[in-house]
Amino acid sequence: MGIESYGNLIVWQKAMDLVVLVYKLTGNFPKEEIYGLTSQMCRASVSIPSNIAEGSRRSSRKDFRNFLLTAYGSGAELETQIEIAKRLKFGKAEDYQKIENLLSEIMRMLNKLTHELKD
């Protein structure tokens, strides 16, 4: 299948913006979390656009869909990690609002795209 450029996909662009927001947020987490929650949140956020990009280069709709499902799973991980960070009071609740809104939009987009790629 292969998409001409994953960079043209709005969901990939938004996922890249999410990565930047997550890195900025976690940069303010306690230093003892650098190998814990900070690392996990950064990896989960990076996984979303990475899997969209890799899947877009695959030769079949089924393969692309599988990578989108992996990206969706990473989004679910990040949702949970954000909730953990909020409960631990790493930052202010309002610091999370922009990330949560963007992640929610990305999740909806991934969900719609995976349904469109079903056999």
C-alpha positions, -999 to 999 in steps of 0.1 A, spaced: 0 0 0 25 26 12 15 63 16 35 88 -4 46 106 28 35 99 64 45 135 71 14 145 53 -8 126 77 -25 149 101 -25 122 128 13 119 125 17 156 127 -4 158 158 14 129 173 47 147 168 33 178 186 23 155 214 59 142 218 71 177 222 45 185 249 52 153 268 90 160 268 83 195 281 60 183 308 83 155 320 113 178 320 98 192 352 93 158 369 114 149 399 149 139 388 145 105 405 118 97 379 142 101 349 144 63 346 109 57 357 78 76 347 96 102 327 113 76 305 81 56 301 60 86 291 86 98 266 89 63 251 51 58 248 47 92 232 75 86 207 60 52 198 28 68 185 42 87 155 70 61 150 44 33 145 23 55 122 53 62 101 65 26 100 31 13 92 26 38 64 56 23 46 43 -13 48 30 -29 17 -5 -39 28 -35 -23 45 -34 -50 71 2 -43 80 -5 -6 82 -36 -12 104 -15 -34 128 10 -6 133 -18 19 139 -32 -5 165 2 -5 182 3 33 181 -32 32 197 -19 9 224 9 33 231 -16 61 234 -35 40 260 -3 35 279 3 72 278 -32 80 291 -25 57 321 9 73 327 -5 108 326 -31 97 352 -4 83 374 17 115 371 -14 136 380 -21 114 411 15 118 422 10 155 418 39 160 394 29 194 382 -4 212 381 -36 197 367 -38 224 341 -3 214 328 -19 182 316 -50 196 299 -34 204 265 -17 170 264 -49 152 273 -69 170 247 -44 164 220 -40 127 230 -77 123 229 -79 137 194 -51 115 182 -68 84 197 -100 92 179 -82 97 147 -63 64 151 -95 46 159 -112 60 128 -83 52 106 -80 16 119 -117 11 112 -113 25 76 -85 0 70 -104 -31 81 -108 -58 55 
